[in-house]
Amino acid sequence: MKNTLSDLNNYLFEAIERLNDDSLNEEELNKEIKRSETVQKIAGTIIANGTLALQARKHLDEYGQGDKVELPMLGVTSK
């Protein structure tokens, strides 16, 4: 995993697929539900971090300094 928002998106869809697995028994389903709730909380924090980084980048772009900032979580690195 490269730890970008695209990777997070893929992981979230994998979690949805696990929740939709009809072969899970009740105990396994409850375990996946708890796991997905935790992932959702962590994902929210990661997304908020990405949003903050993007806002900072936009602010720096406004003042001509955006090219000096890397945002690896968004897949943006210096040229």
N, C-alpha and C positions, 0 to 999 in steps of 0.2 A: 504494500500500500504506500502511495506517495504522499498521503495526507493532504489532499486537495479537497475542495468542496465537491468536485466530480466524484472522487473516491467515496466521500461520505454519502453522496446520493446513491451510488451503487450499493453501498452497505445497507442503507435504509431499505432499498428495494429487496435485498436479500432477506432482511428481517421480516418484511411483509410476506415473502414467499414461505418462510418458515412458519409464520402464523397461520397461513392458509393450507398447511400440510394436513390433509385429512387422515393420515395414518397416525398422528399423535394421539396418545391416550390423554386422559384428563390431567394427570400429573405432569407429563411432558408439555402439554399446552400451557398449564399454569406457569411452568418454568420459563417458557418462551415469552409469555405475557410479562412476567417480571423483568426478564432481560430486555424486552422491547421498551418497557417504561423507563428503564435506566438509560438505554441507548437514546431514547427521545430527549431525555433531560440533557445528556452530554451533547447531543447533536444541536440542541437549542443554544447551548453555550458556544459551540464552535461556529454556528451561523452568526450569532451576535458578534463574535470576534471578527469574522470575515466582513460583516457589515461595517464595523468600526474601522477596520483597515481600509476598506473601500472609501469610506467617507474621508479618511485622512488623505488618501491618495488624491481624491477629487479636490480637496482643499489645497494640497501641494501643487497639483496641476494648474490650479487657478493662478498660482504665484510663480509658475514656471519651474517648479522644483520636483515635479512628479517623477521625472526620469531617474531620480536618485534613490527611489524607494522600490524595494522588491516586495512583492506580496505572494510568497510561495503557496499560501493556502488557497489563493485564487488562480494559481498557475501562472503568475506574472513575475518575471525576473528581468533584470537589467539587460539591455541590448549589448 
